């Protein structure tokens, strides 16, 4: 009897404290992966994103058209987009967004048209395979499109420099790549 009289069940507060501690630990472990830091957040209005890019003196906007099941998209994220020098260079020069080519999320195109992500991909940008890396100038005009994964981090960096330097105005990327 003595044991049962002095024994107390854990209080609800103690259980709550344990659950909260566990929740904090789980959320702390859910930090963004390096490749997720590559993309900027957006509310899906690319007319506003153009204004932001101009204000921040960016060279333009890069869109990474992707889909969940795409092994080449995953390869790019795990081998290229997560590299610190890649992130630094592209963040300095572009606003960067991912667009799901199967997405039903409503968005606003560079021309101010409201549509789903998949319509933006298929109808506006003719994306049929993934990934497609598209660069847009500060007026929303597409200046470069690259379909598929790059062969390496170096090729992706070269692609960025090709756009930043404006080489797309006078030469094809394949020639630019050979010359570098």
N, C-alpha and C positions, 0 to 999 in steps of 0.2 A: 504494500500500500504506500509505503514511504516513496518508492520510486515513481509511482504513478502520480503522486500528489505534487512532486517537485518537477516532473517532466512537463515541459510545455511544447506544444506544436509550434513549428516555425510560423512566425507571423506573416500575414499577407504582405506586409511591407518588405519583409526580407525576401519573399518570393518575387515581388515586383522588382526589387533592387537587382536580384540575380538575373531576371529576364531582361531588364534594361541593360545591364552590363553585357550580357550575351549579344543583344541587338547592336550595341555600340561596337563590339568586337567584329561582328559580321559585317556591318556597314564600313568599318575601317578597312576591312579586307577587300571590299568591293571598289577599290580605286580604279580609275580609268586606265585602260591599257595604253601603252605608248602610241599605238596607231590611232586610238580614239582621240588623242590630243591633236591629231593632225587636222581634223575637221572643225570648222567654226559652227557655232550654234546659229540657227536661223528660225524665224517664224514663217518662212516660206514665201516672203515677198521679195522677189529679186529686184524690183524697182527700188526698194529701200536699201537693199544690199549694194546696189550700184552707187547710191548716194553715200553710203558708209565707206565704200572703197575709195571714192573720190576724196572724201574728208580725210581719210587716213593715208592719202598719197600712195595708194597701191597701184600696181600696173594693170590690174584687172581682177577677174574672178575665175577660179578654176572649179569645175564641177566634175566629180567622180561619179559617173553613172554606174550603178552596181545592182546586184540582186543577191539574196541570201545564199543561194545554192551555187554561186559562181566560184569555182576553185581558183581562178586567176585573180579574182578580186581579193580573196583571202591571201593568196601568195603576195600580192602587192602590199597588203596591210602588214603581214608578218615579216616581210623581207626588205621593204623599201620605205613605206610611209611611217614606220616607227623609228627610223634613224634620226638622231638629233640634228645632224647637219642638214638633212633633207627638210625636216620640220622648220628649222630656223630660216633657211633660204626661202621656202615657199610661204611661210607666215609673214616674212618681211615684204614679199612682193605681191601676194594675192590674198583675197578672202577665199576660203576653200570650203566647199560644201559637198556632201554626199547626197545623191538622189537615187531612191529605190525605183528601178524601172517597172516594178510591179506594184508600186505604192498607190493607194487610194487616197492619200492625204492631199487635201486641197492646197494649192499654192498659187502664186501670182508670177507669171513669166516676166522676162525683161521688158516686154512690150505692154505689160499691164493686164494681160488676159488671165482670168481665173480658170484653173484647170487642175486635174489630178497630176501627181508626179508621173504616173505612167503615160498620160497624154503629153506631158511636157517632154518626156523622153522619146516616145515613139513619134508623135505628130510634129512636135516643134524641132526635135533634134535627130530624128531618124535613127535612134539607137536600136539596133537589132541584136547586138552581141555585147557582152560585158567582159571586162570593164571598158568604158569609153571615158577618156580623159579629155575634157573640152575646156578651152580657154576662151574667155570673153573679154573684150576691151571695155573701157569705162562707159561706152555707149550701149553695151549689151549685144554687140555684134560678135559672133563667133569668129575667132581669128585662127584657131588651131584645134584640130581634133585628132586624137590618137586612139586607135582601137586595139584592145588587147593589153596584156601586161608588158611592161618594159622588160628587156633582157636582164637588167641590173639596176642597182641604185644609180650608177654612173649615167646610164642612158636616161633615167628619169630626171636627174639633175641637168643633163644636157637639154632635155625637152623644156625644162623651166627656163634655162638661159636663152634658148631659142626664142621664146616668147618675150622675155624681159628685154632682150636686146633688139627686138623688132625684126629679127632675121626672117620671120615668116612673110614679111612684106616683099622680099626679093628672091627668096630661095626656098626650095622644099626641104623638109626636115632631113630626108635621107642624104641630101648633098651636104647640108650643114653638119650632120653627124660624121660623114666621111672626112670633112675638112678639119674636124676637131678630134 
